[in-house]
Amino acid sequence: MDGTCGIYRRALWLPCVLCVVFGLSTVQAATRKIVNHGQSKESVIKGGGSSFQTPNGEAGYYGRDYVDQHTAGNRFTTNDSPGSSPKQKITVKPTLKVNPRNAAKAVIGGIRGGVPGVVASAAATAIIAAIDGVIDDGVVKVPTTNPADPSALGSEHYRWRPASAGYYPSPDSACRAYYDSTSNPANYTDTRVSRINDEAYRCEGFHAPHNIWYYDGNVLRSGSSCPDGYQYDSALASCVVNVWASPSDADWITAEDWASVRDSDFVRDMVRASCEGSNAPSRCYDEMSEWGDLQGPAQQTGPKVTSTTTSTDSTGVATSTTTTVQNKYNYTFGPNYYNYSTTTTETKSVNGVQVSETVTTEPESDIDSPDQEERDDAFPCVGDICNGPAYQDQYAPLDKTKEDFLDSYSARVASLPIIQAVGGLFDVSVDGSCPVWNFSHQLQILGSSVSINLTFDYLCLPWFVQYGPWIRAIIYLVAVYGAIRIALL
């Protein structure tokens, strides 16, 4: 049984393969040419090329111009350029993209880690200044406002008293102390205050089990001054002292947000600072950036090639025929390639009068061959200057085009016995009337005779004649799907 199924699968596999092969043979696509411009991500970022911003908000950088070349198409004949493959030059420029947020995270990570090469960079200095920070002995510090220590406050100093006993340096701390003095302080997960006037703030506590804010009174200010070395901060409503301290997580988030919206030149400085301060700079540049699409012309026009022939008829009248051929190339670009298609315009003129113009799009192969190194003509070994046999170009141009080879291949395939055998498989030619079947029968039931007369003429009905091709198409598709499943699964 397994052997029989295997035979069925192989038998169904062959038609599927033939369908795919012949289906693909009709597809035409533009030629893709891979570009090896030889520039690394590190060289583009450090090269100082102009910068830009992508529509997605990424920082972009241009590399150096690179002159590539691709097959020129039917611009020349073998007589015009014997023994060579004509090329069309195109100038392209690589581009590089960097996500500003990633660059900001990287450089701030280096600053927080105290990496000397990062901390000393211009980008780091600008980021630290954005949060009013300074660098003191290689350590980042920012100004921080601290409330006065309760032990430093006397009765003459500004203090805040809640409904319960005690004095506190700020309205917030006084409000928190009040709810901490209740019988179930754990129920109050948060507190808040709101200003009534300079000497009174409303105090509320959030009761988590009831999911509600409770108001139990106000906190009141007393005193008339701050201790020596302190000043009154009206926003905090308390005596404070300014000190230099390490940045908080909120400070670093502010710094990252500021750095991530800088221009492309600043992003370049951040990438350079991060990567030059790392242990593997080249890998850092590769991980911090990605290639964008190559930049190049959307269209180019090749040179005109003109040939003129003169003939004289039997009466001595001369006829001059001029043929002009010119190629036009259309391009689209990817990160390391470009696609191009060739449109050839051929114009013929007789005695200076144009008689025809033909425009054709030349089908190319999917991948253009890489550029081959130019070689000098072969020369024999002379004396000690001999590193092996001289190079000889084994290529010789043919007088056949690729269309000739494709036609020859199609003819050989059509002559195969298997193709000829299935060539007329579905060609059916029959004559006859519409098929109708009649069925007549006498059915005996409980001693009674019942006549059954049936006529099967649905194949002749108008609806079947109209929808019959659709029904056949559906059955065909179901059969093909079943064949593919059996053959491939």
N, C-alpha and C positions, 0 to 999 in steps of 0.2 A: 504493500500500500504506500509506504514512504517513497519507494522508488518511482511509483506512478505519479505521485504528487510532485516529485522532483522533476520528472519529464514535463509535466504540465507547466511548472514554474519556468523552466528554461524555454519552453515553447512560447509562453506569453512574454518572457523577457525580451526576445528578439524583436517583436513588433514595437515594443515600447522604446527600445534603443533606437530603432530606425526612425521612429517619429521624432524623438528628441534631436537626432542628428540632422534630419532634413528640416526640422523647425528652426534650429540654430543657424543653419546655413543661410537663412534669409535675413538674419539680423545684421545691421550695419551700425557702427558706433564710431565716435571720434577717437582719434589716436591719443593715448596717454603717454607722456614722456616724463620719465623720472629725472629729477634734477639733482646733481651732486655738486652743490655750490661750495662745499668744503668749509663752511663757517659754523662754529660751535655756538651754543647759547651764551657761553661765557664771553666769547669774542664780540657777540652782538651787543650785549649789555655794557661791556667795558669799552666798546669801540667808539662811543660818543656819537653814534648816528642820531638823526632827528627822531623825536618821539611823537606819539599821537595817542588818542584815547579811542577805544573801540565803542561801538553802540551799546555794548553790555557794561560799560563803565570800567573795563580793564585798561591797564596801562600798556601801550604798544610801542615797539621800537623797530626801526628799520636797520637792516644789515647793509652790506656793501652791494653795489651793482654787480651782477654776474651775467656774462654773455654766454647763453646756451645756444644750441643749434639743433634743428630737427630736420627730417627729410623734407625736401622742398616739393615733392610731388612731381607731376609731369611737366616741369618747367623746361627741361632740356631733353634732347635726344642723345643717343650714344655718340652721334657725330659732333654734337656741340660740346660735350664733356666726356671724351673717351676715357674709359678705365676709372671713373670716379663716381661717387654717389653725391649728387648735388644737395646742398644744405641751405636752410634758411635760418639766419641768426635772429635771436630774440633776447632782449635784455630784461632780466628778472631781478627781483630784490626780495630776500627773505624777510619775514616779519616775526616778531616774538611778542607773546602776551604774558602779562603778570597780573595776578589778582592782588589789588592793593591791600585787601584785608589780610591775606596770607603774609604779605611782605611786612605789614605792621605787626602782626603777631610774632613773626620771626625776630625782628629787631628789638621789640620790647622784651621778648624772652631772653635775648642776649644782654639787654640792659639789666634786667632783674637778676640774671645769673652772674653779673659782674664781669662779663667777658671784656678784657681790656680793649681789644680792637673794635668792639661794638660801642662801648661806653664813650670812647674818645672820638667817635665819628661825628660828622656835622649833622647827620640825620638824627642821631641820639640827642645831641645838644638841643636841636629844635623841638623834639618831642618832649624833653624834660622841661624846657621853657614854657611849653603849652600848658603845663599843669603847675606853673610858677615854682618849679623845682630848681635845685642847684646840685652840683656834684662836689662833695666834700671828701677828699682823700679817696676818690674812686667810688664813693657811696652816694646814692641818690637820696636827697632829702627834700621834703616839701613843708611849707609852713602849715602848722596845725594849731588850732585854737582849743585849749583845754580849759574846762571850768575850774574855778578855784576849789582848793581842797577845803572841805567843811571845817577842818580843824583850824584853818587860817582865818575864818570869819568870826568876828565878834558881834556884839549887840549893835554896834554903830555901823556895821557893814550891811550891804544889800543881802537879804536872805528871804527865803520863801517858807511859809508855814501852811501845812494842810489842815484839814479839820481835826485830824488827830494831833498828838504832841510832836514836837521836834521842829528843827529848822534845816533848810536844805539850800544848796547854792543856786538852783534853777527851778522854774515852774515844772519842768518835766520830772526832775528827780523828786520833787515834793509830791506830785500827783502819784508817781509810782509808789512812793513810801506809804501813801494813804491806803492804797488797795492792798499793799503787802501786809498792812496791819489788820485786815479783816479776818474773819474766822476761817474763810476758805480762799486764801490768796491764789491758789493754783487755778481756780476757776476764771480768774481775770488774766487772760493771756496777753492783753495789750492795753495801753493807756494812751490818751491824747489830751492836749490842752489847746485852748483857743483864747486869744487875747480879748479881754473886756476893756481894760485900760492899762496904763503903765504899772499899776499897783495891784491888779487882780486878773487872774486867768481862770477860765472855766475848766474843771477837771472831770474827765469821763473815763470809765473803765469798760472794756469789752468782756462780757460774761459769756464764755464759750458754751457752757451747757444750754443756756437760753438763747444763744446767738443774737445778743442784743447789747447795745451800748447803754450803760447806766450813768446817770449824772447824780452825784452825791454831794456836790458843793464846789466851792472855789478855793484856790490857793492864793494867799495874800502876801505882799511884799512888805518888809520892814527895813530899817536902816537908811543911811543917806550917803554912803561912799564905799569905795573898794579898798582893800589892803594895798600897801605899797608894792609896786611892781605889777599890779593888775589894773585893767581898765574895764569899764562897763560896756558890754556888747548888747545894744538894744535889740538886735535880732534874736539873740539867745536869752535876753532878759536876765543876764547874770554877769558877775565879775569873771573875767577870763585872763589867761596869759598865753601869748603866742610863743610857740617853740618849734624847732625844726625836728621832724620825725620822718621815719620811713613812709613812703607812699602806701596808702591803703589799697585794697582790691578795687574800690570805686575809683581811686585816682588812676590806676592803670587802665581801667575800662575807658575812662575819659580820654586818656592819652591814645589808646588804640582807635577810638572813634575819630579823634582829630587827625591822626596819621593816615587813616584809610580813605580820607576824602581829599588828599593832596594831589597835585598834578603828577604827570608821568615822570618828570625829571626828579621829583622828590622820591617817588617810588623806586626809581633806578638807584638813588643814593641809599635807600633802605636795603635793597637787595645786595648791593655791593658791600655795605657795612656788615650785613649778616653773614654773607658767604666768605668774605675775606677774613672774618674772625672765626670761621669754622675750621675743623681739622681736615675737611675734604672740600675745598672750594669748588672744584669742577662739578662734583656730584650735587653740591648745594645749588649751583646755578641751574643744573638740569631739573632738580626737583621743584625749584621756585618758579619755573617758567615753562611755557609750551609754545610750540611753533604755531604761528598763524598762517593764513593763506599767502602764497607768493604774490607779489605785486608785479604787474606787467601790463602790456598793452592789450586791450580787448580785441584789437584787429590790426593786421599789418597787410600791406600790399607789396608783393614781390616785383622785381624788375620785369619789364617787357622784353620778350624775345621775338624778334621779327625776322622772317625769312621771305625772300622774293625769288620767284622763278619766272623766266621768260620763254615763251614758245612762239613758233612761227608756223602758220598753217600753209597749205599748198599754194595759196594765192599770194603768199609773202607778207600777210598781215601779222604783226607781232602782238602778242597778248602777255601782259605782265600781271602776275598773281602774287599778292602780298598777304602773308598769314602772320597775324600778331597773337601771341599767347601771353597771358598774364594771370598770375595766381593771387588769390586773396585768402588770408588765413584768419580764422576766428579762434579766440582763446578763452578758456576758463581755467581757474587756478585752484590748487589745493596746497596743503602744507609743504609737500616735497615733490610736486608734479604739476604739470599743466596738460589740459586736453586741448587738442587743436583739430580743426577740420579745414580742408582745402577746397576752395571753389575756383575753378579754372574758366576763364573767359577767352574764347578763341574767335577772332574776327578775321574774315576773309574779304579782300577787296580785289576787284579786277579792273585794271586800268584806272585806279584811283577811286573807283566807285564801290562802296561796301555792298556786298551781296549776301552776307550771312553773319550771324553772331550766335555762338553756341556757348551756353553756361552750364557747366556740369560740376557736381560735387563729387570729389574723388573719394571712394571708400578706402579707408586705411586699415591697417592691422590694429589690434587692440593695444599693443605695447610697441612703442618705437624702440629700435635697437639703441643701446648706449653708444655714446660717442667713442669712436675708435681713435687710438693714438695715431697721429700722422707719422708716417714712416718715410725715410729717404729711400731713394732708388737703391737697388742691390749693388753691392760693389764686392770685388774679390778680395781675398786676404792678401796683404802686402807685408812681407818681412815678418817682424814680431807682432805687428798689429793684426792679430787674428784671434777673436774670441769665439770662433765657431763659424758655421756656414753663414753666408750673407743672406739677409732677408729677401725673399722673393714673393711678390704679390701673386697668389694663386687664383685670384678672382679675375674672371674674364667676362665682360658684358655680353649679354645675349640679345638677340633681336626680337625676343618674345616679351610680351607684357604679362602682368599677373593675371589679367583677364583671360589670356590664352591658356595659362596653366589651369585656371579655375574651370574653363570650358572643357579642357582635356580631362580633368578629374571628374566632372559631371558626366561626361560621355562614358568614361570607364566604369563608373558606378552604375549607370543605366544599363550597361551591357552585362552586368553580373547575372548569373542564372537565377539567383534568389529574387532579384528585383524584377526580372522578366516574368518569373513564375507568379508573383503576386500582383503584377501590373494590371491584369484584368479581372482580379478576384471579385470585385464588387460591381462589375459591368454586367448587368442582366438585361436581356432584351426578350420580352415575351409579348404575345398578343393574346387577347381573349376578352370575354365579357366579365362584368363584375361578378364575383363569386357569391352564390346564394345557396344555402342549404335548407332543406325541408325535412321535418321529422313528424311522422304520423304514428300514433299508437293507440290501441284500445286498452284502457285500464279497467280491470274488473274489481269493483269494491262492493262487498256485501251483496253480491248477486246482481249488481247493476253495472252496466258498461258505460264508461266515460271515454269520449274521444279526445285525444290530445294531438293537436296539429300545431306545430311550431315552425316558424320561418325565420332563419338567421340571415338577414340581409343588411346588418349594420355597416358592413364594409362599403355599401353603396349609398349610405345616407349622406346628405350634404355636410353635416357637421363632422363626420369622420373624414371625408375627402378634404375638408378645410384644415382640420387639426391633425391629420395623419402624419405629416412630416415632423410636427413637433413631438408627437408620441414616439416616432422612430428615433429622433434625436435624443430624447430622454433615455430611452432604452439603451442607445449606443453609449451615452455617457456613463450610465450605471455599469455597463459591461466593461468599459475601459477602466473605471475606478476599481472594479473587482479584480481585473487582470493585474493592475499595478500593485494592489495589496497582496495578491498571491505571489507575484514575482519578486517584490522587494521586502516583504515582511515575513 
